[in-house]
Amino acid sequence: MSPLPRTASSGLLRMRDFRLLLAGAAAGQVGAQVTLVALPLVAVLELKAPAFQVGLLTAAETAAFLLIGLPAGALVDRMRKRSLMIRADLVRAVSMASIPLAAVADVLTMAQLYVVALVTGAATVFFDVAHQSYLPELLPRERLMAGNGALETIRSSAQVTGPGLGGGLVQLVGAHLAIGADAIGYVVSALFLGGIGKPESRPEPVPGASLRKEIGEGLRFVLGHRLLRVIATSTGLSNFFTAMLMATQTVFLVRVIGLQPAAIGLMLSASAAGGLAGALCAGRLAARLGQARVIWLSALATGPFALLWPLSGHGAAAVLFAVGSGVVSFGAVVYNVAQVSFRQTLCPPRLLGRMNATLRFLVWGTLPLGALVGGAVADAFGARAALWVCAVGFLVVPLRLLLSPLRRMRDLPPPPEDVEDGAGGAAGNGRTGAASDTGPGTESDTASAAVR
């Protein structure tokens, strides 16, 4: 039985505000998945960008997590989460809408794509941190696992349908016009979020607080927890190689395998089906195997399938790329459902934004670096060589997890009773067992391996 039906049976889907949150997530995710296909195709097909420039574009999309990730968490903890998410959606909508407008006016350049990627990435930092910090305000702690499972199901479903839709739109109207679907998706997301009725009070200011002090508190909470450190390290390494994949996959599929945009979209949709299957199975696997075991087993069992990426080729051999991506995505989503729920339970509400942003900074900060390296390797040695580096990297990722206390644990213990008192008791000595950021997995179809 899938997480979404369980959510319905437990009453979550009868909650109007949670339904609106799910609907907003669906609208935003479908649009983002269209852009996942369309934006690099604008660079590759319409602007004839070389591999390094495509890698630079991917780096620009994720650079904000490295540049502003830490202060964003402290700022989110000072703001109303829902209104912040609405503003971020509108910024992303306007930014994305500028691409088709510039293309129609025949003034679109790679420089504009870089600026749009940077602005959209910055807005996404604030949206994502606020979104993960907002769910515990809508749901009681005992329902967070079901709530996160439902959100993962929505996200994975969008990854199945969005790339196929994006590839079809690119084939019909061109890559630049297809990006308009993303702008529409963000507007619809903002409208759904605006309909949530639960009042949200502005967080009370802490006397004597400063941005530097609040950032430091978030860092101490994460770095002071031994298992958070283990998972952050493994996840950051995984995301480095994932970014290499994101930077080179479109170049590989277009210029090496020779796929058309519609075929690329269908391939990415097929590979994303693995992520959807992971969302549907995550709850049962965590219950049967243990929440702690799922963390390292998901990376160990699915990582070797990354070798199928560089082994794929023309004709039927292209299917290997989708199979490899699908299995890697499955493992990532199983991991994410378990660890995000535990992280939200572990952390005091007043630190949620900083905790989420600190982990995002640590594990997403490697994305722009990996994208730059991927583009450089593809330019120098070819896209297939870059994929071989990615695949070998995914074989290395589980080692840190296997050498940690996680390997000897079945379940992640509940947080201590004094967790509400602040970061010290929960994180200081690792007594609670573990909480992770996001696992060595995937977040956007084959680009999904960027963890949350």
C-alpha positions as CSV (number, residue, x, y, z in Angstrom):
1,M,0.0,0.0,0.0
2,S,1.5,3.3,-1.0
3,P,2.2,6.3,1.2
4,L,-0.5,8.4,-0.5
5,P,-3.4,6.0,0.3
6,R,-2.0,5.7,3.8
7,T,-2.1,9.5,4.1
8,A,-5.7,9.5,2.9
9,S,-6.7,6.8,5.4
10,S,-5.1,8.7,8.2
11,G,-7.1,11.8,7.4
12,L,-4.3,14.0,5.9
13,L,-6.0,14.4,2.5
14,R,-9.2,15.5,4.3
15,M,-7.2,18.5,5.6
16,R,-7.9,21.4,3.2
17,D,-4.6,23.2,3.9
18,F,-2.5,20.1,3.3
19,R,-4.4,19.4,0.1
20,L,-3.5,23.0,-1.1
21,L,0.1,22.5,-0.1
22,L,0.2,19.3,-2.2
23,A,-1.5,21.0,-5.1
24,G,1.0,23.9,-5.0
25,A,3.8,21.4,-4.9
26,A,2.4,19.5,-7.9
27,A,2.1,22.7,-10.0
28,G,5.5,24.0,-9.2
29,Q,7.2,20.6,-9.8
30,V,5.6,19.9,-13.2
31,G,6.8,23.3,-14.4
32,A,10.2,22.8,-13.0
33,Q,10.5,19.4,-14.7
34,V,9.6,20.9,-18.0
35,T,12.4,23.4,-17.6
36,L,14.8,20.6,-16.6
37,V,14.5,19.4,-20.2
38,A,13.9,22.8,-21.9
39,L,16.6,25.0,-20.4
40,P,19.7,23.0,-21.3
41,L,18.1,22.4,-24.8
42,V,17.9,26.2,-25.2
43,A,21.6,26.3,-24.7
44,V,22.5,23.2,-26.7
45,L,20.1,23.5,-29.7
46,E,19.3,27.2,-30.0
47,L,22.4,29.0,-28.7
48,K,24.8,26.2,-29.7
49,A,26.7,26.3,-26.4
50,P,29.7,24.1,-25.9
51,A,29.7,21.5,-23.1
52,F,31.6,23.8,-20.6
53,Q,29.0,26.6,-21.0
54,V,26.2,24.0,-20.4
55,G,28.0,23.0,-17.2
56,L,28.4,26.6,-16.2
57,L,24.6,27.0,-16.6
58,T,24.0,24.1,-14.3
59,A,26.4,25.5,-11.8
60,A,24.6,28.9,-11.9
61,E,21.3,27.1,-11.1
62,T,22.7,25.7,-7.9
63,A,25.3,28.3,-6.9
64,A,22.8,30.0,-4.6
65,F,23.0,27.1,-2.1
66,L,26.7,27.7,-1.7
67,L,26.5,31.5,-1.8
68,I,23.5,32.3,0.4
69,G,22.5,29.0,1.9
70,L,23.5,29.8,5.4
71,P,22.1,33.3,5.8
72,A,18.9,32.1,4.1
73,G,18.2,29.7,6.9
74,A,18.6,32.3,9.6
75,L,16.4,34.7,7.6
76,V,13.7,32.1,7.1
77,D,13.5,31.5,10.8
78,R,12.7,35.2,11.2
79,M,9.8,35.2,8.6
80,R,6.4,33.8,8.0
81,K,7.1,30.7,5.9
82,R,4.0,30.7,3.7
83,S,4.2,34.3,2.5
84,L,7.9,33.8,1.8
85,M,7.2,30.8,-0.4
86,I,4.6,32.8,-2.3
87,R,7.0,35.6,-3.0
88,A,9.7,33.1,-4.1
89,D,7.2,31.5,-6.5
90,L,6.4,34.9,-8.1
91,V,10.1,35.8,-8.4
92,R,10.7,32.5,-10.2
93,A,7.7,33.0,-12.5
94,V,8.9,36.4,-13.6
95,S,12.4,35.2,-14.1
96,M,11.5,32.2,-16.2
97,A,9.0,34.3,-18.3
98,S,11.8,36.5,-19.4
99,I,13.4,33.7,-21.5
100,P,10.6,33.2,-24.0
101,L,10.0,37.0,-24.2
102,A,13.7,37.6,-25.0
103,A,13.8,34.7,-27.5
104,V,10.7,36.0,-29.4
105,A,12.5,39.5,-29.5
106,D,15.6,37.7,-30.8
107,V,17.8,39.1,-28.0
108,L,18.3,35.9,-25.9
109,T,21.9,35.2,-24.9
110,M,23.8,32.7,-22.7
111,A,24.4,35.7,-20.3
112,Q,20.6,36.0,-19.7
113,L,20.3,32.3,-19.1
114,Y,23.0,32.6,-16.5
115,V,21.3,35.5,-14.8
116,V,17.9,33.7,-14.8
117,A,19.5,30.6,-13.4
118,L,21.1,32.6,-10.6
119,V,17.9,34.5,-9.7
120,T,15.8,31.4,-9.9
121,G,18.3,29.5,-7.8
122,A,18.3,32.1,-5.1
123,A,14.5,32.2,-4.9
124,T,14.5,28.3,-4.8
125,V,16.9,28.4,-1.8
126,F,14.4,30.5,0.2
127,F,11.4,28.5,-1.0
128,D,12.8,25.0,-0.3
129,V,14.1,25.9,3.2
130,A,10.8,27.6,4.1
131,H,8.8,24.6,2.6
132,Q,10.6,22.0,4.7
133,S,10.2,24.2,7.8
134,Y,6.5,24.9,7.1
135,L,5.3,21.3,7.0
136,P,5.7,20.7,10.8
137,E,3.5,23.8,11.3
138,L,0.7,22.1,9.3
139,L,1.0,18.6,10.6
140,P,1.6,17.0,14.0
141,R,4.9,15.2,14.4
142,E,3.4,11.7,14.2
143,R,2.1,12.5,10.7
144,L,5.2,14.0,9.2
145,M,6.3,10.6,7.7
146,A,3.0,10.3,5.9
147,G,3.1,14.0,4.9
148,N,6.6,13.7,3.5
149,G,5.6,10.5,1.7
150,A,2.7,12.3,0.0
151,L,5.0,15.2,-1.0
152,E,7.6,12.7,-2.4
153,T,4.8,11.0,-4.3
154,I,3.7,14.3,-5.8
155,R,7.3,15.2,-6.7
156,S,8.1,11.8,-8.2
157,S,4.9,11.9,-10.2
158,A,5.9,15.3,-11.6
159,Q,9.3,13.8,-12.5
160,V,7.5,11.1,-14.5
161,T,5.1,13.4,-16.4
162,G,7.1,16.7,-16.5
163,P,10.0,15.7,-18.7
164,G,7.8,13.9,-21.2
165,L,5.6,17.0,-21.4
166,G,8.7,19.2,-21.7
167,G,10.2,17.2,-24.5
168,G,6.9,17.2,-26.4
169,L,6.6,21.0,-25.9
170,V,10.2,21.5,-27.1
171,Q,9.4,19.4,-30.2
172,L,6.2,21.4,-30.9
173,V,7.0,25.0,-30.0
174,G,10.7,25.2,-29.4
175,A,12.8,25.1,-26.2
176,H,12.4,28.7,-25.3
177,L,8.6,28.8,-25.5
178,A,8.3,25.5,-23.5
179,I,9.9,27.3,-20.5
180,G,6.7,29.4,-20.3
181,A,5.1,26.3,-18.7
182,D,7.4,26.7,-15.8
183,A,6.4,30.3,-15.2
184,I,2.8,29.3,-15.3
185,G,3.5,26.5,-12.8
186,Y,5.0,28.9,-10.3
187,V,2.1,31.3,-10.5
188,V,-0.4,28.4,-9.9
189,S,1.7,27.2,-7.0
190,A,1.6,30.7,-5.5
191,L,-2.2,30.8,-5.8
192,F,-2.6,27.4,-4.1
193,L,-0.3,28.5,-1.2
194,G,-2.3,31.7,-0.9
195,G,-5.4,29.7,-0.3
196,I,-4.1,28.0,2.8
197,G,-6.2,29.2,5.7
198,K,-4.2,28.3,8.8
199,P,-2.9,31.5,10.4
200,E,0.9,31.8,10.8
201,S,2.3,34.1,13.4
202,R,5.6,35.9,12.8
203,P,8.4,34.4,14.8
204,E,9.3,36.3,17.9
205,P,12.6,38.1,17.7
206,V,15.3,36.8,20.0
207,P,16.8,39.5,22.2
208,G,20.5,40.1,21.3
209,A,20.3,37.9,18.2
210,S,22.4,38.6,15.2
211,L,22.6,37.0,11.8
212,R,26.1,35.7,12.5
213,K,25.1,34.2,15.8
214,E,22.0,32.5,14.4
215,I,24.0,31.0,11.5
216,G,26.5,29.7,14.1
217,E,23.7,28.1,16.1
218,G,22.5,26.2,13.0
219,L,26.0,25.1,12.2
220,R,26.6,23.9,15.8
221,F,23.3,21.9,15.7
222,V,24.3,20.1,12.5
223,L,28.0,19.7,13.0
224,G,27.6,18.7,16.6
225,H,25.6,15.6,15.7
226,R,27.9,12.8,14.7
227,L,25.5,11.0,12.4
228,L,24.4,14.2,10.7
229,R,28.0,14.8,9.9
230,V,28.3,11.4,8.4
231,I,25.3,11.8,6.2
232,A,26.2,15.3,5.2
233,T,29.6,14.2,4.0
234,S,28.2,11.3,2.0
235,T,25.4,13.4,0.6
236,G,27.7,16.2,-0.4
237,L,29.9,13.7,-2.3
238,S,26.9,12.2,-4.0
239,N,25.7,15.6,-5.1
240,F,29.1,16.4,-6.5
241,F,28.9,13.5,-8.9
242,T,25.2,14.1,-9.5
243,A,26.0,17.7,-10.7
244,M,28.5,16.2,-13.1
245,L,25.6,14.1,-14.5
246,M,23.2,17.1,-14.7
247,A,25.9,19.2,-16.5
248,T,26.6,16.5,-19.2
249,Q,23.5,14.4,-19.7
250,T,21.8,16.7,-22.2
251,V,25.1,17.1,-24.2
252,F,25.5,13.3,-24.1
253,L,21.9,12.5,-25.1
254,V,21.8,15.0,-28.0
255,R,25.4,15.0,-29.4
256,V,26.6,11.4,-28.6
257,I,23.4,9.3,-28.7
258,G,21.6,11.6,-31.1
259,L,18.2,11.7,-29.4
260,Q,15.5,14.2,-30.4
261,P,13.9,16.5,-27.7
262,A,10.7,14.4,-27.4
263,A,12.8,11.2,-27.0
264,I,14.9,12.9,-24.3
265,G,11.8,13.9,-22.4
266,L,10.3,10.4,-22.6
267,M,13.6,8.9,-21.5
268,L,13.8,11.2,-18.4
269,S,10.2,10.5,-17.6
270,A,10.8,6.8,-17.8
271,S,13.8,7.0,-15.5
272,A,11.9,9.1,-13.1
273,A,9.4,6.3,-12.7
274,G,12.0,4.8,-10.3
275,G,11.7,7.7,-8.1
276,L,7.9,7.4,-8.0
277,A,8.2,3.7,-7.1
278,G,10.6,4.7,-4.3
279,A,8.0,7.1,-2.9
280,L,5.4,4.4,-3.0
281,C,7.6,1.9,-1.3
282,A,9.5,4.1,1.2
283,G,7.2,3.6,4.1
284,R,7.1,-0.2,3.9
285,L,10.8,-0.5,3.3
286,A,11.6,1.7,6.3
287,A,9.2,-0.4,8.5
288,R,10.6,-3.7,7.3
289,L,14.3,-2.9,7.1
290,G,14.6,-0.2,9.7
291,Q,14.9,3.6,9.1
292,A,18.6,3.6,9.8
293,R,19.3,0.6,7.5
294,V,17.4,2.2,4.7
295,I,19.9,5.0,4.7
296,W,23.0,3.0,3.7
297,L,21.2,0.1,2.0
298,S,19.6,2.5,-0.5
299,A,23.0,3.8,-1.6
300,L,24.8,0.5,-1.6
301,A,22.1,-1.4,-3.6
302,T,21.3,1.2,-6.2
303,G,24.7,3.0,-6.7
304,P,26.2,0.4,-9.1
305,F,23.4,0.9,-11.6
306,A,25.0,4.3,-12.4
307,L,27.5,2.3,-14.5
308,L,24.7,2.0,-17.1
309,W,24.9,5.7,-17.9
310,P,28.3,5.5,-19.8
311,L,27.5,2.1,-21.2
312,S,24.4,3.4,-23.0
313,G,24.5,4.1,-26.7
314,H,22.6,4.3,-30.0
315,G,19.3,2.6,-30.6
316,A,18.0,0.1,-28.0
317,A,21.2,0.7,-25.9
318,A,19.9,4.1,-25.0
319,V,17.4,2.4,-22.7
320,L,20.3,1.6,-20.4
321,F,20.6,5.3,-19.5
322,A,16.9,5.4,-18.3
323,V,17.3,2.1,-16.4
324,G,20.3,3.3,-14.5
325,S,18.7,6.6,-13.7
326,G,15.5,4.9,-12.6
327,V,17.2,2.6,-10.1
328,V,19.4,5.3,-8.7
329,S,16.3,7.5,-8.3
330,F,14.4,4.7,-6.5
331,G,17.1,4.5,-3.8
332,A,17.4,8.2,-3.4
333,V,13.7,8.7,-2.8
334,V,13.4,5.9,-0.3
335,Y,16.3,7.5,1.6
336,N,14.8,11.0,1.5
337,V,11.3,10.1,2.9
338,A,12.9,8.5,5.9
339,Q,15.5,11.0,6.7
340,V,13.6,14.2,6.1
341,S,10.9,13.0,8.5
342,F,13.4,12.2,11.2
343,R,15.2,15.5,10.7
344,Q,12.0,17.5,11.1
345,T,11.2,15.5,14.3
346,L,14.6,15.9,15.8
347,C,15.0,19.7,15.3
348,P,13.4,22.3,17.6
349,P,10.9,24.4,15.6
350,R,12.8,27.6,16.2
351,L,15.9,26.1,14.5
352,L,14.2,24.3,11.5
353,G,15.1,27.0,8.9
354,R,18.7,27.1,10.0
355,M,19.1,23.4,10.3
356,N,17.6,22.8,6.8
357,A,19.6,25.6,5.3
358,T,22.9,24.5,7.0
359,L,22.4,21.0,5.6
360,R,21.5,22.4,2.2
361,F,24.6,24.5,2.3
362,L,26.8,21.5,3.1
363,V,25.3,19.0,0.7
364,W,24.1,21.3,-2.1
365,G,27.2,23.5,-2.0
366,T,29.0,20.8,-3.9
367,L,26.6,21.0,-6.9
368,P,28.1,24.1,-8.6
369,L,31.5,22.6,-8.2
370,G,30.5,19.3,-9.7
371,A,28.8,21.0,-12.6
372,L,31.9,23.0,-13.4
373,V,34.1,19.9,-13.2
374,G,31.6,17.9,-15.3
375,G,31.5,20.6,-18.0
376,A,35.3,20.8,-18.1
377,V,35.8,17.0,-18.3
378,A,33.2,16.7,-21.0
379,D,34.9,19.5,-23.0
380,A,38.3,18.0,-22.6
381,F,37.6,14.2,-22.9
382,G,34.0,13.9,-24.1
383,A,30.6,13.5,-22.4
384,R,30.9,9.7,-22.0
385,A,34.2,10.1,-20.1
386,A,32.4,12.5,-17.7
387,L,29.7,9.9,-17.2
388,W,32.3,7.3,-16.3
389,V,33.6,9.6,-13.6
390,C,30.0,10.0,-12.3
391,A,29.4,6.3,-12.2
392,V,32.6,5.5,-10.3
393,G,31.7,8.3,-7.9
394,F,28.4,6.6,-7.1
395,L,30.3,3.4,-6.2
396,V,32.4,5.4,-3.6
397,V,29.5,7.2,-1.9
398,P,28.2,4.4,0.4
399,L,31.7,3.8,1.9
400,R,31.4,6.6,4.4
401,L,28.0,5.3,5.5
402,L,29.2,1.8,5.9
403,L,32.1,2.9,8.1
404,S,29.7,4.8,10.4
405,P,27.5,3.7,13.4
406,L,24.6,3.6,11.0
407,R,25.6,0.2,9.8
408,R,25.0,-1.3,13.2
409,M,21.6,0.3,13.8
410,R,18.2,-0.8,12.6
411,D,16.1,2.2,13.5
412,L,16.8,5.9,14.3
413,P,15.9,6.5,17.9
414,P,13.3,9.2,18.9
415,P,14.6,12.6,19.8
416,P,15.2,13.3,23.5
417,E,12.4,14.9,25.5
418,D,14.4,18.1,25.9
419,V,14.7,18.6,22.1
420,E,12.5,21.7,22.4
421,D,15.0,23.4,24.7
422,G,17.4,24.1,21.9
423,A,20.2,22.6,19.9
424,G,22.4,21.7,22.8
425,G,20.7,18.6,24.2
426,A,19.7,17.1,20.9
427,A,22.8,17.6,18.9
428,G,25.7,18.1,21.2
429,N,26.9,14.5,21.7
430,G,25.0,12.4,19.2
431,R,23.0,10.6,21.9
432,T,19.9,10.7,19.8
433,G,21.3,8.4,17.2
434,A,20.9,10.1,13.9
435,A,19.3,12.5,11.6
436,S,20.4,13.1,8.1
437,D,19.9,15.7,5.5
438,T,19.2,14.0,2.3
439,G,20.6,11.0,1.2
440,P,22.7,9.9,-1.6
441,G,19.9,10.1,-4.0
442,T,18.2,12.0,-6.7
443,E,16.1,15.0,-6.9
444,S,15.2,15.7,-10.5
445,D,14.8,12.7,-12.7
446,T,18.3,11.7,-13.5
447,A,19.3,14.9,-12.1
448,S,17.4,13.6,-9.2
449,A,20.4,12.6,-7.5
450,A,20.7,16.0,-6.0
451,V,19.4,15.4,-2.5
452,R,17.0,17.4,-0.5
